[in-house]
């Protein structure tokens, strides 16, 4: 009933992996972090909410660093 595909190994091509990591890093560093930073600068948030939201770009940068470190 089910046919086993002998040619599929489940491995990821290293070139595809590097390209995907580069794309994610570019999107995080060039789009997500500046956009969030601009929204936080133009918003009228004060107090604890401002403190908590101001670390979001830092966490995104750390996420990108962890993705690169975990991939290699």
N, C-alpha and C positions, 0 to 999 in steps of 0.2 A: 504494500500500500504506500508506504513512504520510501522514497529513494534517497539514499545517502549520497551527498555530493562529495566525492573524493578529492576534488580539486580545491575545495575551500579550506584554508588553514586557520582563518580567523585573525591573521596577522595584519597589521596596518603598514602600509608602505611608508618608509621613513621620510620620503620627500613630501608625501601628502600630509604627514603629521607636522613637519616643520612649517609647511605652507599654512596649515590651519592655525598653528600657534602664532605665527606672524600676523595673520589676519585678525585674530582675537586681540593680540596686543595692540595693534593699530586702532582697532575699534574702541578699546578701553581707553587708550591714552589720548587719542585724537578726537573722540566723539563723547564718550560717556563722562569722563572726568571734567572736561571744560564745560559741558552742558550742565551738569549738576552744580559745579562751582558758580556758574552764572546765575542759575536759579536761586541758589542760596544767597548770593550777594544782592540780588534784586528783591528778595522776599523780605517780609516784615516780621521775621520770627526772632523771638528773644528768649532768654532764659535757658532752661534745660533743653528744650527742643532744639534751640540753635546749637548748643554744645553737642548734642547727640548727632544732629544732621551734618555738622561740620566735619565729622570723621568719616563720612561715607566715601568721599574721594580717596582718602587714605586706605580704606578697606578695599576699594576697587584696585588700587595700585598693588596692595599686598596680594590680592587674588591673582592678579596677572603674574606676579613674581612666583607665587606658589605653583601656578600652572606651568610656568617654564621650568622650575626646579623639579617638579614631579615628572615632567615629560622626558627629562634627560637624565 
